[in-house]
Amino acid sequence: MSKDSIVIRQIEPQDNEQLEAVIRACFHEFKIPLEGTAYTDPETKSMYEAYQNDNDVYFIIEDNGEVLGGGGVKPLQDSNGAICEIQKMYFSPKVRGKGYGKKLFGACVEAAKQLGYKQCYLESASQLKAAIHIYESFGFKHLDGALGNTGHFSCGVWMIKDL
């Protein structure tokens, strides 16, 4: 893996299987509950298909055909349409700690602005300390409870940012 061969790009159909494996592996690695999280979301198996609307986007990190992670932006379910959610952001250990998570997160925040959202929301698990640090560095503020209706009752960290 070299710095020159790693790209951040929009998801393509052939990325689904590798991305699903990266997402699921993170839950086991960090001992995050499987129920009430992205682990059991039906779209985790078909991420490309889940992000083909005018108001959403999903990016992946790829190195010579190997999917190493990703993250996306979607309207927050059961909100007024002005709030998006950054979701399904997971990375392989191969790419962590090298600044790519921050770059991909930045691409998501920028996409949220371009898509016309006024606020950006996210949910996380307290085990994901490095990720939460990145969110805070982008100006996300902690909330006391969940917004919208994500169905992720096992997530205990909720954050928001005005765009």
Beta strands, then each sheet from edge to edge (+ up, - down):
strand 1: 6-10
strand 2: 57-63
strand 3: 66-75
strand 4: 83-91
strand 5: 119-124
strand 6: 141-142
strand 7: 157-162
sheet 1: 1+ 2- 3+ 4- 5- 7+ 6-
end
